[in-house]
Amino acid sequence: MTLNTTVLIVDDDSDLRKLLRMSLENSHRVVHEAATAEEGLRLALDTVPDVLLLDIGLPGLDGFAFCRAIDEEPPLWNMKTVIITGNDAAEDISQAERFGIDAYLIKPFSPRTVVELVERLEPQPHKMMVILAD
């Protein structure tokens, strides 16, 4: 586990954001949260999170519009993105794949599942290989 991994949660469900924030903070992640895509984009640019948890069914600017916006922001290109949604429509899953989304998580899910997924996606410390000559 990498300490101080930064996670941004963008979801209009305040109870879900709170539950995910508590679970992620308990596993030593730094968490920021936003209720709208507009607020989330501002926070993403300010904090440059390692992992984004993004609902696609947001009011106003939806999650896929958010994805288009981050495609225009080079500082965010290395951010891992997880769609968290109640929508299992094949066309949304295909669209997420076209955006290069790292994971598509369908609600309901356990907070532990999210923590484990973030752990798999977070940056890993660089490990140098040592090669000895024959």
N, C-alpha and C positions, 0 to 999 in steps of 0.2 A: 504494500500500500504506500502511495506517495502522500506524505502529509502536505497540507495546505493546497490541495487540489481545489480549484474554484468551480462551483456549480451555479448556474443561473437557471431558475425555474420560472417559466412564463406560462401561467395558467390562470384563468379567471375564477377558479374554484379556490377560495381562500382556505377552506378546511384542508383540501388536498395539499396546497402549498405549505401550510403549517406542518402537516404530518410528514411530508417529504423533507422539509427543512430540518425538523427535529431529528429525523432518522439519519440524515446526511451529516448534520453537525455532531451527532453522537458517534459517528464513524470518522471524525476528524476532518471533515471537508468544510471549506468556507462557502457559505451559501448566500446568494442574493436572490431576490424574487420580485416579480412584476405581474400585474394583473392584466396588462394589455400588451400587444405587440409593440406599440409605439414606445411605451415605457421600457419594455424589454430590450429594444434596439438601443435606446440611450444607455441603459445599464451595461449591455454587452460591449458597446464601444468604450465605456468608461472603465470596465473591469477586465475585459478580454478573458472570459471564463474558459476553463479547460473543457467543460462539458455543459451543454445546453439541454434542458428538459423542456420541451415545447409542445403545448396543446395546439392542435390545428383548428379547433372550433372556438376561436377567440372572437369576441365582439369587435366590430370595426375591421381593422386590418387582421386577416386570418393568419394562421401559422404558415401557410405556403407563401403568402405575400411576404411574411417575415423572412422566409428562406431566400426569396428573390432579393430582398434588401441586404442580407448578409453576404450574398454572392458578390455584391458591389463593394464590399468592405474588406480589403486585403488583410487587415489585422485579425479578422475573424476566420480566415480560411482554414486554420488548423484546429478550430474548435470542433469537438465531437458533438453531434446532434442526435438526440433521441426524441422521437415523436411519442407523446403520451396522449392517448385519445380513446374515446369510447367507440370510435368509428372503425369498423373492420372492412369497409368497402374496398373492393379490389382496385378501383380506379385511384383511390387515395394512396393505397400502398404502392401502386405503380408510380404515382407522381412523387412520392417520397423517395423511391428508388432512383428516379431520374435526377432528383436534387442531390443524390449522394448521401442521404441520411444514413447514419451509422446503425440505428436500431428503431424499430417501430413497435411500441409497447401498447397493447390494448387493455383498457380499463375493464374490469377492476383488476388490480395487481397488488401484491403485498409491498410494503416499504422495503422489506429485505431484498426483494427482487430488484428494486431500483438501486439500492446500495451496491449489490453485487454487479449489476450492469455498469454502474459508474466506475467501480473498481476495475473492471475489465477494459474500460475505455480511457481511463485517465492516463496521462503521460507517465512513462516509465523512466526511471533513472538510466542514464547512459551507462552501458557496460562495455568497457574496452576489451577487445580480444587480444591476447598475447600469443604470438606464434613464434615458436622456437625453430631455429634453423636446424636442418638435419645434420 
